[in-house]
Amino acid sequence: MSDLRHLPSVDKLIQSSTGIDWIAEFGRPLAIDAIRVTLDDLRAGFNDGVPLPSQSDLLQMITNKLQYWVVPTLQSVVNASGVIIHTNLGRAPMSKAALQAAQQVSSGYSNLEYDLGKGQRGSRTVHAENLLIKLTGAEAGLVVNNNAAAVLLALSTIANRRRVVIARSQLVEIGGGFRIPDVMKQSGAKLVEIGTTNRVHLRDYQQAFDEQPIKLVMRAHRSNFALVGFTTEPELREIVSAAHAAEIPVLDDLGSGTLLDTSEFGLAREPMVSESLDAGADLVCFSGDKLLGGPQAGIIIGRGELIAKLKKHPLARAVRSDKMALASLSATLTHYLKDEALREIPIWHMISADQLELQERAQDWVTTLKSGKVIPGESTVGGGSLPGESMPTSLLALDVSHPDRFLKRLRENDPPIIGRIQDDMAVFDPRTVFPEQDEILLNGIQTNLGL
């Protein structure tokens, strides 16, 4: 096409055979919009000296625009990085039972807020609560949409415009710029900092209790870094004893929180939910999509009268969990109740993976590819949990030129494949790759090895 007069009209393009195909696949309004936008762009570019495309190129440009508009930005990936709870990759993958539960309640109607026994309006807060009570021994429980919301709700309910004591060693920032002091201030709580960055004593708490009225004591677990060296900090049980002697409740924010003992898998011991309750914490907050291995959720358990207040707070509606999260969380909790977490919950299956099986699987990849080698490596838990901790694994290592470019091409695969670089080689960890993804991984690698 030599000039603008040769550009076809919107009507001509939409009535063409290709236009009919666009309507069938994308709908008439979107197809017309893509045609108009493309033609407008060409007219603007032509005035700047950009030549017009051929007829076939024009049709392809419109098709590309339509496909770009409808392609989802959120998509599944193959995680071969070896980071089990990868925050950037959606944290914990859910079990098949959890996925089925979410699909079942969302594909039709459910009793989300309907009491089947009474035949009248019920409350969504009851879902998953009995399972939490049974598993932890807590008096009550509440599920909200994430752990930050859980902490915010607890502080807003109990300590709005009141003083809350927290150790300076716990004023942490986690991923995404979430800072404990900012959340406390947002809740309306008045921050009372005690101790120093590296040393906090029980007397610091007692002094704060004696000097001014305190409504709540908060402890925040340092889940994404370790404090080492010249440090000291009282145990939770000691903090609780001192606080209760002053008739002050204690909120323990575990961040990840776990129902299983991580030390049994060669890892450092992550604070367990049951231990916080046993130590006397009045409220315990933790995540559903980290070491619990379920959907994104914030879980609050503890004393019945405090949980009841949280349920009635106006903010509870703003941060409430939806039906799919409640259903999948219930299914996840049931795995723990039935003592099948290691088998059914993906992250625990990965954490407990047999080293010999990982090595054999990596070797199978090498055999299939007829390229690469198996080298020792380390997997990590991730998700702001167990900082500095790793587990031995076996890696598929490919000695390719420009491994960064190679991994970039794999990220452009369909579906994207996420690896990492070690010793100037592109490496892939079988611990975080589901067996049913092996073919996708190997096909993607084979395709890009030749480029």
C-alpha positions in Angstrom: 0.0 0.0 0.0 1.5 3.3 -1.2 -0.7 5.8 0.6 -3.5 6.2 3.1 -6.2 6.0 0.4 -5.3 2.3 -0.1 -6.0 1.5 3.6 -9.2 -0.7 3.7 -12.1 0.6 5.7 -13.3 -0.9 9.0 -16.4 -2.3 7.2 -14.4 -4.0 4.5 -12.1 -5.6 7.0 -14.8 -6.8 9.4 -16.8 -8.2 6.5 -13.8 -10.1 5.0 -13.3 -13.8 5.7 -10.6 -13.0 8.2 -12.9 -10.5 9.8 -15.6 -13.2 10.2 -12.9 -15.4 11.9 -12.1 -12.5 14.2 -15.8 -12.2 15.2 -16.1 -15.9 15.8 -13.0 -16.0 18.0 -13.0 -12.6 19.7 -16.4 -11.1 19.3 -17.6 -8.3 17.0 -17.0 -5.3 19.4 -13.4 -6.3 20.2 -12.6 -7.1 16.5 -13.9 -3.7 15.4 -11.9 -2.0 18.2 -8.7 -3.7 17.1 -9.3 -2.7 13.5 -9.9 0.9 14.4 -6.9 1.1 16.7 -4.6 -0.5 14.1 -5.7 1.8 11.3 -5.4 4.9 13.5 -1.8 3.8 14.5 -0.9 3.3 10.8 -2.3 6.7 9.8 -0.3 8.4 12.6 2.8 6.5 11.7 2.4 7.3 8.0 2.4 11.0 8.7 5.8 10.4 10.5 7.2 8.7 7.4 6.5 5.1 8.4 5.5 3.0 5.3 2.2 1.2 5.2 2.1 -2.6 5.5 0.9 -5.0 2.9 -2.6 -6.3 3.1 -1.5 -9.6 4.6 0.7 -7.8 7.1 -2.2 -5.6 8.1 -4.4 -8.6 8.8 -1.6 -10.1 10.9 -1.2 -6.9 12.8 -4.9 -6.8 13.7 -4.8 -10.5 14.7 -1.7 -10.0 16.9 -3.4 -7.1 18.6 -6.5 -9.1 19.4 -4.4 -12.0 20.7 -2.4 -9.6 22.8 -5.5 -8.1 24.3 -7.0 -11.4 25.4 -4.0 -13.3 26.5 -4.0 -13.7 30.3 -1.1 -12.1 32.1 -1.4 -14.6 35.0 -0.4 -18.1 33.8 1.0 -21.3 35.1 4.8 -21.9 34.9 7.2 -24.8 35.4 9.2 -24.0 38.6 12.6 -25.7 38.2 14.3 -23.1 40.4 14.4 -25.4 43.5 12.6 -22.7 45.6 9.6 -24.6 47.0 7.5 -21.7 48.3 8.4 -19.2 45.6 6.7 -15.9 46.5 7.1 -14.6 42.9 5.7 -17.8 41.5 2.5 -18.0 43.5 3.9 -19.5 46.7 2.5 -22.9 47.6 0.9 -25.1 44.9 -2.3 -26.6 46.3 -3.2 -30.3 46.6 -5.6 -32.0 44.2 -8.2 -32.2 46.9 -7.9 -28.5 47.6 -8.4 -27.7 43.9 -11.4 -30.0 43.6 -13.0 -28.4 46.7 -12.6 -24.9 45.3 -14.0 -26.0 41.9 -16.9 -27.8 43.5 -18.1 -24.8 45.5 -17.5 -22.3 42.7 -19.1 -24.1 39.8 -22.5 -23.8 41.3 -24.1 -22.6 44.5 -22.9 -23.3 48.0 -23.9 -22.8 51.6 -21.3 -20.1 52.1 -23.6 -18.0 54.3 -26.5 -20.3 54.7 -27.3 -22.5 57.7 -28.7 -25.7 56.2 -30.0 -26.9 59.6 -32.0 -23.7 60.4 -32.9 -22.9 56.8 -31.8 -19.3 57.2 -28.8 -16.9 56.8 -25.6 -18.2 58.4 -22.0 -17.0 58.6 -19.0 -17.8 56.4 -16.8 -17.5 59.5 -17.8 -21.1 60.6 -16.1 -22.7 57.6 -12.7 -24.2 58.4 -13.1 -23.0 62.0 -13.9 -26.5 63.5 -10.9 -28.0 61.6 -8.6 -25.3 63.0 -9.9 -26.0 66.5 -9.5 -29.7 66.2 -6.0 -29.4 64.8 -4.6 -26.8 67.1 -6.7 -27.0 70.3 -7.6 -23.3 70.0 -10.9 -22.1 71.4 -11.9 -20.5 68.1 -10.5 -19.5 64.7 -11.1 -17.0 61.9 -9.9 -16.9 58.3 -9.3 -13.7 56.4 -7.6 -13.0 53.0 -3.9 -13.0 54.1 -1.7 -12.8 57.2 -1.2 -9.0 56.9 -5.0 -8.6 57.1 -5.1 -10.9 60.1 -2.6 -8.8 62.0 -4.3 -5.6 60.9 -7.7 -6.9 62.1 -6.4 -8.1 65.4 -4.7 -4.8 66.2 -7.6 -2.7 65.0 -10.0 -4.6 67.1 -8.1 -4.9 70.3 -5.6 -1.9 70.3 -7.1 0.9 68.3 -5.8 4.1 69.8 -4.2 2.0 72.6 -0.6 1.2 73.3 1.0 -2.0 71.9 4.4 -3.2 73.1 6.8 -4.8 70.6 10.5 -5.5 70.7 12.7 -3.5 68.4 14.2 -6.7 67.1 10.8 -7.6 65.6 10.1 -4.4 63.7 10.7 -6.2 60.4 9.9 -5.6 56.8 8.9 -8.6 54.6 8.4 -8.8 50.8 6.5 -6.1 49.0 7.4 -3.4 51.5 5.1 -4.8 54.2 6.5 -3.3 57.5 5.2 -4.3 60.9 5.4 -0.7 62.3 3.4 0.6 59.3 0.7 -2.0 59.8 0.5 -1.2 63.5 0.1 2.5 62.9 -2.5 1.8 60.2 -4.5 -0.1 62.8 -4.5 3.0 65.0 -2.3 1.2 67.6 0.3 3.3 69.4 3.7 1.7 69.1 5.7 1.2 72.2 9.2 0.0 71.2 11.3 -1.8 73.8 14.8 -3.2 74.0 17.5 -2.7 71.2 17.9 -4.2 67.8 19.9 -7.2 69.0 19.1 -7.5 72.7 15.7 -7.5 74.4 15.2 -8.5 78.1 12.1 -9.6 80.0 12.7 -6.5 82.2 12.1 -4.3 79.2 8.6 -5.7 78.9 8.0 -5.3 82.6 9.2 -1.8 82.7 6.9 -0.8 79.8 4.0 -2.4 81.7 4.8 -0.3 84.8 5.3 3.0 83.1 2.1 3.3 81.0 -1.2 1.6 80.3 -0.6 -1.2 77.7 -3.5 -2.9 75.8 -1.6 -5.6 73.9 1.8 -7.2 73.6 2.8 -8.3 70.1 5.5 -10.7 69.0 6.5 -10.9 65.3 8.5 -13.8 64.1 11.6 -12.9 62.0 10.7 -15.3 59.3 12.9 -13.9 56.5 16.2 -13.3 58.2 18.2 -14.5 61.2 19.6 -12.4 64.1 22.9 -13.9 65.2 25.9 -12.8 67.3 25.5 -10.9 70.5 21.8 -11.3 70.9 19.2 -12.2 73.5 15.4 -12.4 73.6 13.0 -13.9 76.1 11.0 -16.9 75.2 7.4 -16.5 74.3 6.3 -18.3 77.4 8.2 -15.8 79.6 6.6 -12.9 77.7 3.2 -14.3 78.1 3.7 -14.9 81.8 4.8 -11.3 82.4 2.0 -9.9 80.2 -0.8 -12.0 81.8 0.5 -11.0 85.3 -0.3 -7.5 84.2 -3.6 -8.6 82.6 -2.4 -7.9 79.1 -3.2 -10.2 76.2 -0.4 -11.4 73.7 -0.6 -11.5 69.9 1.9 -13.8 68.3 2.4 -13.2 64.5 4.2 -16.3 63.2 4.2 -15.1 59.5 4.5 -18.6 57.9 3.5 -20.8 60.8 3.6 -24.6 60.5 1.7 -27.5 61.8 4.6 -29.9 61.2 8.1 -29.9 62.7 10.5 -28.7 60.1 13.5 -30.1 62.0 12.4 -33.6 61.1 13.5 -32.9 57.6 17.0 -31.6 58.3 15.9 -28.0 58.5 16.0 -25.5 61.4 13.0 -25.6 63.6 10.3 -23.1 62.4 7.9 -22.0 65.2 4.9 -24.3 65.3 1.4 -23.0 65.7 0.7 -25.4 68.5 3.8 -24.2 70.4 2.5 -20.6 70.5 -0.8 -21.7 71.9 0.9 -24.0 74.5 3.1 -21.0 75.5 -0.2 -19.1 76.3 -0.5 -16.7 73.4 -4.0 -15.3 73.3 -4.1 -14.8 69.5 -1.9 -16.5 66.9 -1.7 -15.3 63.3 -0.2 -17.2 60.4 -0.5 -17.7 56.6 -2.4 -20.3 54.7 -0.2 -20.3 51.5 3.2 -20.7 53.0 4.2 -23.7 55.2 0.6 -24.6 55.6 0.6 -25.4 51.9 -2.9 -24.1 51.1 -4.5 -21.1 49.5 -3.8 -17.4 50.2 -5.3 -16.8 53.6 -4.6 -15.3 57.0 -5.5 -17.5 59.9 -6.2 -16.2 63.4 -6.7 -18.7 66.3 -6.9 -18.3 70.0 -9.2 -17.3 72.8 -12.9 -17.5 72.0 -13.9 -14.1 73.4 -11.2 -12.3 71.4 -12.0 -14.1 68.2 -15.7 -13.2 68.7 -14.7 -9.5 68.8 -12.6 -9.8 65.7 -15.6 -11.4 63.8 -17.8 -8.4 64.7 -15.3 -5.7 63.7 -16.3 -3.7 60.6 -12.9 -4.4 59.0 -13.6 -8.2 59.2 -16.0 -7.8 56.2 -13.4 -5.9 54.2 -10.7 -8.6 54.6 -13.0 -11.7 54.7 -12.0 -14.8 52.7 -13.9 -16.0 49.7 -15.7 -19.3 49.1 -12.9 -20.9 47.0 -10.2 -20.1 49.6 -12.4 -21.4 52.4 -13.1 -24.6 50.6 -9.5 -25.2 49.6 -8.2 -24.3 53.0 -10.6 -26.8 54.6 -9.4 -29.5 52.2 -5.8 -28.6 53.1 -6.5 -28.8 56.8 -8.2 -32.1 56.4 -4.9 -33.5 55.0 -3.2 -32.7 58.3 -6.1 -34.1 60.3 -5.9 -37.4 58.4 -2.1 -37.5 58.7 -1.5 -37.4 55.0 0.2 -34.0 54.6 3.5 -35.4 53.4 1.8 -37.4 50.7 -1.0 -35.0 49.6 0.3 -31.4 50.2 2.8 -30.5 47.4 5.2 -28.4 49.5 5.6 -31.1 52.1 6.0 -33.8 49.5 8.8 -31.7 48.0 10.4 -31.0 51.4 10.4 -34.7 52.3 11.5 -35.9 48.9 14.0 -38.8 48.8 17.5 -37.7 47.8 18.2 -40.8 45.7 14.9 -40.3 43.8 15.9 -36.7 43.0 19.2 -37.9 41.7 17.6 -40.6 39.6 15.1 -38.2 38.1 17.8 -35.7 37.2 19.8 -38.5 35.5 16.7 -39.5 33.6 16.5 -35.9 32.3 20.1 -36.1 31.1 19.4 -39.4 29.4 16.4 -38.1 27.6 18.1 -34.9 26.5 21.4 -36.6 25.6 22.9 -33.4 27.0 24.0 -32.0 30.3 25.1 -33.6 33.5 23.9 -34.1 37.0 25.6 -32.0 39.7 24.9 -31.6 43.5 23.0 -28.5 44.5 20.7 -27.0 47.1 17.0 -26.4 47.3 15.4 -23.8 49.6 12.0 -23.6 51.2 11.5 -19.9 50.4 8.4 -17.8 51.1 10.1 -15.9 53.8 10.6 -19.1 55.8 13.7 -20.7 57.3 16.3 -18.0 56.2 19.6 -19.5 55.3 18.3 -23.1 55.3 18.7 -25.4 52.4 18.3 -29.1 51.4 20.7 -31.1 49.3 19.4 -31.9 45.8 20.6 -33.1 42.4 20.5 -30.7 39.5 20.3 -31.0 35.7 23.2 -28.7 34.6 23.5 -27.5 31.0 26.8 -25.8 30.0 25.3 -23.4 27.4 26.8 -20.2 26.0 25.1 -17.2 27.6 23.0 -19.1 30.2 21.1 -15.9 31.1 19.9 -15.7 27.5 19.0 -19.4 27.4 16.9 -19.0 30.6 15.2 -16.0 29.1 14.2 -18.0 26.1 12.8 -20.7 28.4 10.8 -18.0 30.2 9.2 -17.2 26.8 8.2 -20.9 26.4 4.5 -21.9 26.6 4.2 -22.5 29.5 7.2 -20.6 30.8 10.0 -22.6 32.4 11.9 -21.1 35.3 15.4 -22.2 36.0 18.5 -20.6 37.6 22.2 -20.2 37.1 24.9 -22.0 39.1 28.6 -22.0 38.3 27.9 -20.3 35.0 25.5 -23.1 33.9 21.7 -23.3 33.5 20.4 -25.6 36.2 17.1 -27.2 36.9 16.0 -28.8 40.2 13.6 -31.8 40.0 12.4 -31.2 43.6 10.1 -28.4 42.5 9.0 -29.9 39.1 5.9 -32.0 39.2 6.4 -35.4 37.5 3.6 -34.6 35.0 5.6 -31.5 33.9 8.7 -33.5 32.9 7.7 -33.7 29.3 7.0 -29.9 29.1 10.3 -29.1 30.7 12.4 -31.4 28.5 10.6 -30.4 25.3 11.2 -26.7 26.2 14.9 -27.3 26.8 15.4 -29.4 23.7 13.7 -26.8 21.5 15.9 -24.0 22.9 19.1 -25.9 23.0 19.4 -25.7 19.3 19.0 -21.9 19.1 
